[in-house]
Amino acid sequence: MSNTTPFRVLDKSAEILKVMAHPVRLAIIEILIIEEQLSVTEIYQKLDIEQSVISYHLKNMRLVNLVVSTRKGTKVFYRVELKEVKAIFKKIILLGN
């Protein structure tokens, strides 16, 4: 019996890294780590990127649990909830620096 990681876990991990592997998505993660929670409007204003582009990226990020959303009235707020996402982000930035 092998102690290697099951392929299904590796496949899911690769999917998460693919979703993370975009500068806009990394910028979204960074701003959410700094600010803790922001609405879509606040994110696109801070990053100076069109709302539709931000919404597209957030949808993909939400599908793999990089971010979580909460609706308050008509606004949707996003945050990075998992400490593992924060740790991966910090490691990726260190590698790129």
C-alpha positions in Angstrom: 0.0 0.0 0.0 1.3 3.4 -1.0 1.3 6.6 1.1 0.9 8.8 -2.0 -1.9 11.2 -2.3 -5.0 9.8 -4.1 -5.4 11.0 -7.7 -8.8 12.5 -7.0 -7.2 14.8 -4.4 -4.4 15.7 -6.8 -7.0 16.5 -9.5 -9.0 18.7 -7.1 -5.8 20.4 -6.0 -4.8 21.1 -9.6 -8.2 22.6 -10.3 -7.9 25.0 -7.4 -4.4 26.1 -8.5 -5.7 26.6 -12.1 -8.4 28.9 -10.7 -5.9 30.8 -8.6 -3.5 31.1 -11.5 -4.7 34.5 -12.8 -3.4 37.9 -11.7 -6.9 39.4 -11.2 -7.9 36.5 -9.0 -4.7 36.8 -7.0 -5.4 40.5 -6.6 -8.9 39.7 -5.4 -7.6 37.3 -2.8 -5.0 39.8 -1.7 -7.6 42.6 -1.2 -10.0 40.3 0.6 -7.2 39.1 3.0 -6.3 42.8 3.7 -9.9 44.1 4.0 -11.5 40.8 5.3 -14.8 41.3 3.6 -15.9 43.4 0.6 -18.9 43.8 -1.7 -18.5 43.3 -5.4 -18.7 47.1 -5.9 -16.0 47.7 -3.3 -13.7 45.1 -5.0 -14.0 46.5 -8.5 -13.6 50.1 -7.3 -10.5 49.2 -5.3 -8.9 47.2 -8.2 -10.2 49.6 -10.9 -11.5 46.7 -13.0 -15.0 46.4 -14.6 -17.7 44.9 -12.4 -18.5 42.2 -14.9 -14.9 41.0 -14.9 -14.8 40.9 -11.1 -18.1 39.0 -11.0 -16.8 36.5 -13.5 -13.7 35.8 -11.5 -15.5 35.7 -8.2 -17.9 33.1 -9.6 -15.0 30.8 -10.6 -13.3 31.4 -7.2 -16.5 30.6 -5.3 -16.9 27.3 -7.2 -13.6 25.9 -5.7 -14.1 27.6 -2.3 -11.3 30.2 -2.6 -13.9 32.7 -1.5 -17.3 32.6 0.2 -20.2 34.9 -0.3 -22.9 36.4 1.9 -25.9 38.3 0.7 -27.0 41.3 2.7 -30.0 42.9 1.1 -29.2 43.6 -2.5 -25.4 43.4 -1.9 -23.2 40.3 -2.0 -20.1 40.3 0.2 -17.1 38.1 -0.4 -14.3 37.0 2.0 -11.5 34.5 2.1 -12.6 32.2 4.8 -10.1 29.3 4.7 -6.8 29.9 6.4 -5.3 27.5 3.9 -6.2 29.8 1.0 -4.4 32.7 2.8 -1.3 30.5 3.4 -1.2 29.4 -0.2 -1.5 33.0 -1.4 1.4 34.1 0.8 3.6 31.2 -0.4 2.8 32.0 -4.1 3.7 35.7 -3.6 7.0 34.6 -1.9 7.8 32.4 -4.9 7.0 35.2 -7.3 9.0 37.8 -5.5 
